[in-house]
Amino acid sequence: MILNEVFFSVQGEGVNIGKPAIFVRFGNCNLKCTWCDTKYTWDPAVADNVRVDLPELFGKIRAYDCKHLVITGGEPMLQQDVICAIREEFLDYYIEVETNGSFAATEKCAEAVDLFTVSYKTSNSGNAPYELKMFGLACVYKFVVDAVGDFEEIEAVIAKYKLPAEKIYLMPQGVTRDELLKKHDMLIARCKEKGYTFTPRLHILTWGAERRK
Ligand code: SF4
């Protein structure tokens, strides 16, 4: 499999924010977000992915005393067979997956995962519009908001796919503490108005762009 890194931290975003978790960062992505903070998973100019076999990957996960996995990337749904293999090896772990939502999960992969955080990328990412393909009870939807002008497009996506308000998370775009804090008020106001959930980016607020934190 194509791996980028495995490290132990706390979940910095979304449903499980603040919980200790092992991050398993898969390599490669099918999108190219201009503000991507993990270009080292897919941009040939800076990518530092490695090819590892499953026993090696399992060993890296076992190195930490924690049963909460965050499988992220890059785009981990490019390697759904690996997600399924991780589930078979770590039956009693809580497994969450972070995806851009452009790939449908196989039945086996959907059953393997406790939570999918689906982050559909709107035009502020610089990508062309694409079809959202991730649905199901285990999904929540996280939108990255750069400016107030993004809300119209986000609402159109929510309406098109009939996504329930209680599953919507709004998160500020930013890779520095100052950049993020400037956007908190705007997003919190929107969440109060629409019944969405605000999520900060705890890892950036705490450690900035430092890796493996
Ligand atoms: S989908 Fe995620 S990993 Fe891929 S380019 Fe966008 S932010 Fe980066």
Residues whose N, C-alpha, C, O or C-beta is under 5 A from the ligand:
A	BS01	SF4	C29 L31 K32 C33 C36 G73 G74 E75 N100
